Amino acid sequence: MKNAKVVAVADTSKSVLSKISKLGIQTYVDYRKMIEKNELDAVIISLPNYLHKDCCFLSSERGCDILVEKPMGRNHEEGRQIADHVKRSGVKLMVGMCHRFIRGCQELKETVEKETLGQIEFASALFFTGPFISGSRRVSEWIFDRDRIGGGALLDAGCHLIDLFIWFFGEVRSVTGYVESSFNLGYDDYSEVSMRFKNGVNALAVASWRARVPCYRVEIVGEAGRKVAFSKKFGIFELGLRKGLSSFVKESLLQRMSGRPFLPLGDDIYYEELNYFVKCILNDEEPKPDADDWLKVSKVINLVYQKDKPINVP
Amino acid sequence: MALVDTSKYAELTDAVARALELIDFGFKKGVKKIAIKPNLCYYWKSTTGETTDPHLVEAIIDVLRMKCEVDEILIVESDATAVKAKYAFRALGYERLARRKKVRLLNLCENESLSGPHVSPTISREIRIPKILTEVDLFVSVPKLKFHSLTGLTCALKNQFGCIPIRRKVVFHSRIHETIALINKLIPPDLVVVDGIIAGGKTPKRLDLIMACSDAVAVDCAAAKIAGLSAGRIKYIAQSEKNGVGSMNYQCVGDDIQYFAKRFPRKGLVSRFARKALLKSYALYLRFFTLEGKIFNKQPTLGS
């Protein structure tokens, strides 16, 4: 990446750190030490959810601009605390809502803005993913701890869909939602959110951690037709490989063929996201989505978690 | 070997009882402590065709309590490279089952283990065995019937691999057939009840099958037949027979094996050959066209 240099990385994994140190990058086990010992322009926070607040506070106090992974906070209140603190420090903060960088979603946004489908009536999105999808990856302990994770499918995956809809359609007028927990982890592994927007659009977002095969689809329906976005690597090619080969061979093949690490969502969304963040810093622009955008998303999530009781058919 | 179509019974308990009746399973006198080992290989529900259905384990507990005056029933599983038994028990409904049926959940990695004798010279690592499994009066294995990328098939014999009380079982993957044969020799199950209610074939499919037998080798031979695989070509089955764990000759009672074999979602010939060809070409690519291949003569970890 041009105009940016990685100078230090903090991680608890020794094997990760040894690989990184070979690239001439300083390594730390403790992110606090990394932030304190280096004069950093920006930090990328990709920590377990419960550490976001501490790391955001520390980074903003040291004057670092921040790209923080979603969810910014474990709940709406924590998000608000981070947003207030960062605003007072005067640094830039971008939340890693990487779905805004999926090519198909960007085309949907363009369609909505240009009104090529006429008035949009309805939108739907589903995202089946989660920590249990791979079948071979070790799941970190904090994932199983309700206090440290803050929420399940809705907070982890549903937030992307809610953010997309708010990005497309603006202010939310009302929300209803439903969450379920069949894994008995003390938080949701399936969620549905139905939103009514002030511009008259109705939208439904479904997020789940239960599926074994990832699934992603966003659709908008207007007076003059419909348009669908899905990530390329969830297409026939990727699923064909998934069925026929072990994940090791599949991932190696994809890496070799594309010459870069396998990205579960396809496209180069993480690269695009980071590139945009660096550009904003260099041009002194406010990156989007920012802390306020996240608070709009977490407000919806908060409402669903508070009032998730379905009405039983008598 | 008993094969029972569970759809013919109102309750799973009746189906399990019928299966044990068909094999005329003789419960030893004075059975006080029982261990049940389901297959909880990952945080995937039994409906995915990957893990043992807790409802079947519940039915087995009911039947065991009817047949013996049991003091204690344990449901045992060990941590694996990617799974922690504690969380698997919770996520897959075993914690609830344990509370309801008043049985104990036990992580074999957190309990005392014994040093196992080195029988096979090909396995360089020591295989320890859980002490608790040598102390129980009855050891029931409840495997899932499904395909496996490394061994071809997972059923009774492969389920015992999960009894090795270390987390990083991946270290045995290069000698997996020998390890499975050895662990079965060290701690063979007294009774096997196979969960084929939803089987994991090419896709998960409801087969409504339970199989029961006291011979794990025979169970795997029948399972291979149902899955459309040749038992003779699955190394660990032949090796287990050689080790005296059981016999590859079996006789079926109950429902017709062909009925289940026809319904099992097998892998098509095209996909099997295509996969083999792809893997071979990938191995060649690694060998001749990559730097690490040239230096280390590296081969990919291939499934069978």
Interface residues (C-beta under 8 A of the other chain):
Chain A: F132 S134 G135 S136 R137 R138 V139 E141 F144 S182 F183 N184 L185 R210 R212 K243 G244 L245 S246 F248 V249 S252 L253 R256
Chain B: Y42 Y43 W44 K45 T48 E50 T81 A82 V83 K84 Y87 R90 A91 L92 G93 E95 R96 S149 K202 S271 A274 R275 L278 L279 Y282 Y285 T290 P300 T301 L302 G303
